[in-house]
Amino acid sequence: MIKNYLPIILLCISNILGLSSPASMLAQEIKVFTVQDFDLNGPVKSCLVATDYGKEEYDFNEEGFLTKAVTRYNDTDYDITQYKLNGSQLLEKRVENYRDGIFVKNTSIANFYELDTTEGKKITEKIISYNKEFLDQYEYFFGEDGRISTIKRINDSGIDETAIKYEAYKGEFTETYYLNDIIFKSIRTSKVKGKDNAVQKLILTKEFLEGQPQIALEQTYNSNNKLVSEKKFTYNLDQKTFVPTASSNYTYNNQGMLTSLKNTNGKSVKVQEYIYQYDSHESGNWIKQIITPDNTYKTRKIKYYQTEPSKEDKS
């Protein structure tokens, strides 16, 4: 399960499929993923996950960065994503699709990244199909504070520009996204006190369509940066306010693993419990996850890099 956290370095925000919706564009963030993003700890070399729909395979380098991901639906249908890195900087991302054991050029794409620091920081992303057809180009401009300030999207349809505005006010921090001067998303982060007086992080994300509010999501994280609750809203035109539609509550064990999930949708309430079996490695990763009352499960086979024993161990 990939966590909903920002990875070590945000490299770009991109719509790899060339969709025009700004909400979809943000949903297709391209990041440098690490072992932590997959609920893994320690010097993990690879992880094979068996799921209901097939198998997932993840390879990591010795620095803990994801270098390859494979989703296998069956023996002949699978997708391979490969990441070429220079340290923590992404140079290439290639998505290759195979159906009936045959490589499918039409749906396979390659993303190339180029860093330019001549006049400030700028990252250019070019997206090209394996048929050598140009799909999209994104240009990401960074401010002196290191944050993305402008995103330009260039393709056969023209040029779109997304401006990102950052504001800090009374302990709250807000990011607002404008596509061609029209707001389409805002993310407000603040701190609140929980029931035990511990400081929690509250993130409120609102999405707009043609400048009009549509949906919202409120997420609360505990002091360990674990998601503990979510509330979903839709905008009511008559009441001119956001109205709650569904909520989720999460609890964790001492290892920081999810142990229960309570989903509420109207009068419907569903509670799931999570049980884990762990491997014998000192990193303490789980190798089997059982979900009740559905009695579904997920298994993982994990390989580790060999680490040099410390001086204390040698003595």
N, C-alpha and C positions, 0 to 999 in steps of 0.2 A: 504494500500500500504506500503510494507516494504521499508524503506529508504535504500539507498546504503551507509550507514555509518557504521563504526566500532562500535560495542556495547561497554559497559563499560569494559568488560574483554573478550579478545579473548582466548578461551579455547583450541581450536584445529582446525586443518585444515584436513578434512577427506573426503574420498570418500566412502559414506555409502553404495553404491551399488556395490563396488568392481570393478569399471571400471579401465582399465589400463591407460587411457589417463591422462597425468598430468594436462592438462587444465581442464578436468572434475573433477579431484581431488580437484583443488582449487575452482571450482564452487560449491562444496558441503561443504562449510565451515559450521562447527557446532559452534553456538554461544549461548551465553546467551542473549536472547532478552528481551527488556524492553518495557514499554508502549510507549515510544518515537519512537520506531521502527515501530509503527503502526499508526503514526500521532495522538496519544492520549496524553492527558495531565491530570494531577491530579491523585487522588487516585482511579483509575479505577479498578473495581473488575472483570468485564467481558464485552465483546463486541461481539455482534452478527451482522455479516455483511451479507446482502443479495446481491448476485451477479447474473450475467447471467447464470452461470453454476451450481449454488446451493447456499449453505450457508457456511460461515466460522464462527467458534466460538473460542474465545480466553479467557482464564482465567489467571488472574495475582494474585500474592500474595501481601501482604500489602507493601512489599518493591518495588513493581513495576516490578518484574520479571515474565516472561511468564512461566506458569507451565503446561498448557495444550492447545492444538490446535486441532480443529476438522474441517475437510473439508467434507461437506455433499453434495453429488451429487444428491441424492434423499433419500427417507425414508429408503431404505435398503442398499444403497452403500455409505460407508463413511470411512474415514481414521482418526485415533486418534493418536496424538503424545503427549507423556507425558514426562515432565522433572522433575527429582528429583534433588533438589539443597541442598547444605549446605551453606547458605548465598548466595554468588555470584559464588560459585564453583559448577560446574556440576558434578553430581555423576552418573546419569543414563539418557539415552534417549531411549524411547521405541516407535516404530512405529508399530501400529496395523491396519491391513486392514480388512474391512468387505465388503463382496459382497453377495447380496441377503439375507442380514441379518445374514450371517454365517461368523464366524471368519476364515480368511485365514492364516494358519500357514506358508505356503511356501513363502509368500512375506512379512511377518511381521518379524521385526528384533529388536534386543536390542543392545544398545551401553553402555559399562561400562567403567568408567574412574577411574584411580588410580594415585594419586599424590605421588611422591617419591622425598624427598629432601636430601637423604643420601649423595650423591655426586653431588651437584648442583641440579637444578630443572629438573624433568622429569615427563611427563604425559604419561601413557600407556592407550591406547584405544583398547578395545576388542569388536569386532562386531560378534554377534552370532544370528543365525536365531531361530525362535520359535520352529523349529524342532531340536534344540540343535546342529546345524551344525556350525562349526567354519568357518567364512567367511574371516575375516581380523584382523590383529593387527597392530596398529600404535604406534610408540614410538616417543614422541616429546621432544627434548632436548633444554634447554634454556641456554643462555649465562648469564654472570654476569650482563648484562644490562637488563635482563628480557625478551629479545626478543628470538624467536625461531631461533635456529641455524641449527638444523638437524632434519629431519623426516625420520624414518625408517619404511618401510611397509613390513610386514612379512605375507606370506600366503603360500598355497601349491605350488605356482609357484616359490617361492624363496624369496629373499630379495632385495628390491629397496631402495635406499637412496637418499633423496633430501637434498641438502645443500643450505642454504640461505645466501647470502653475502650482507652486508650493506655498503654503501659508501656515504660519504658526501663530496661535492666538489662545491665550489663557490655558496653556497646557495641552491644547489640542493641535494636531498636525493634520493638514488636509492636502491631498493631491487631487487636482481637478484636470480632467482631460477634455480638450476641445478639438473637434474635427472640423477643419475649415471654419473656425470661429464659433461652432455650435457645440455646446456641452453634450457629452455622451456618457461621462462617468465621473464619479467623485468617490474618494476613499478618505474617510476621516478616522484618525487614530487618537485615542485618549486613554487615560488611566483612571480606573475606578477601584473602590475598596470592596472586596468580597465579604461574605458572611463572617469569615474568620479574621477580618481586617487586613488580610493579605492584599497587596496591590495586584490588580489584574489589568490586562490590556484589552480594550474594546475597539473593534474595527467595524465601522459602518460603511458599507459599499452601496452606492445608489447608481442605477443605470437609467439612461434617458434615451428616448427615441424622438428624433427631430426636436431636441431641446425640451421635451416633456417627460416628467418622471414616469417610470414604468414599474420597476421592481427594486427591492432593497434586501440586503443581507447583513445581519448583525452577528458578529462573532466575538466571543469572549475567550481569552487565553489566560491561564493561570501563571503563577510566578515562574514556573518551569517551561513556559512557552508552549504548553499543551492546550489544544482546543477543548474547552469544557462545555460550551453551549453555542448553538446557532439558532437564529430566528429569521424566518423568511417573511417578506412583506410584498404586497402588491399595492399599487397606487389606486385609490378610490377617487374617481373624478367628482362625484357628488359631494363627498365629504372633504375633498381636497387635502387628503392626508394618506399616509401609508397605513395599511391595515394588515395585521399579522395573519398568516395563512398556515404556517407549520413551524415546528421547532424540534431541535435535537439536543440531547444532553449526553455528555461523555464522562466516563469515570476510568481511572487508570490504577494499575498496581504499583508496587514500590519500584519496579524496574522501568516504569514509565510506559508500560504497554496498556493498550485499551482493554478494559475488562467488561464494560457494559455500554450499550447504546440504547437510549430511549427516544423513539420518534413519535411525535404527536402531530396529527393532521386532523383538525376539527375534533370530533369525538373519538376518533380512532387512535389508539395507543399501542405501539409495538415495542417490546423490550427484547434485546438480544444480549446474550452473555458470551464472552470470549474466554476460552481456556487454552493454555499454551503448554507445549512440551519443549524443553530446551536441549541444546546440544551440550557436549562435554567440554567445549573450548572455553578458555578463560573469558572470552568476550561475552559469553552468555546469550547467544542468539537463539531465537525460537526456531524449531524445525517442523512443528505442527501446530496449527491453529484450528480449534473446533468452535463452531458457532451454534449455540442453542437458542431457541428450541427447534430450529430447522435441522440441526445435526448435520450441517454442511462443514466441510473442512478444507484446509489448504496446507500443503506440505512444502518444505523447502530443503534442498540439498545444498550445503554451503561448503566451499573450498576456501582455504586460507593461504596467504603467503607465509612462508617460513620466516620467522623473526630470529635475529641473533639474541642469544641469552644475555642478560645483563651481567655486569661484573659481580653483583651479589650472588646471582644464580651460579656463576662459575666457581665462586669461592665456597 
